[in-house]
Amino acid sequence: MSDQEITGAETIAAVMARENKSMPRVLLIEDDKETADEIRAELGDRGFDVDWAANGIEGLDKARSGNAEAMIIDRLLPGMDGLTIIEALRREGMRTPVLVFSALGAVDDRVRGLRAGGDDYLTKPFATVELTARIEALLRRPAESPDTVLRVGPLELDLIERAPRRRHSAIAAQPWTTRPGPVSRTKATATRWAVRADETRGSRKRPAARPTVTEITLTPLNLSSEEHR
């Protein structure tokens, strides 16, 4: 192979790597291969990088890696139910948006899917173009407020929940400590009531003080003669 061919191959590889890096990453958890192939083809044409898991256990492992920017999860899966996967991820602090899709389309089923942690719910059969549009809508939503989340590389710190994460996955951390600062009126009132309660309890333990005797000086009155009568 000539030097020009090597350089050209390296350039193509670099361009493909850069494009793959910029492509939105989606995790698809679906046991039916035909359905999965259709979804992967449609999302691929739209510029998505799709990773596929064919069962619930494999899907949960891939979801925990935190590489996906959005997930598409079927409810009825071998090994582990789709809603169980979502509930496990939410308990672990992962907030990656999830589109749930299922043949179970009753109102109660849709409500359960959303309350389990799903961000959207799509019933089968569906058009793949609609599924793609829903994924695009999920990715347009701001994941966190930029004013309350600090990001350094793969690390994130939610200043409201005081929860550190790595690639959307919760990580263990030392207890949160704060510096002394202004005290709110509510906290000050609660502290004042606590002090009064302690003083009241303490006063019950102290012996009662003896009453003091006040000295009274009597001044003679000058009575007139009529009054003496």
Beta strands, then each sheet from edge to edge (+ up, - down):
strand 1: 25-29
strand 2: 49-53
strand 3: 70-74
strand 4: 98-102
strand 5: 120-123
strand 6: 149-152
strand 7: 155-158
strand 8: 163-166
strand 9: 169-170
sheet 1: 2+ 1+ 3+ 4+ 5+
sheet 2: 6+ 7- 8+ 9-
end
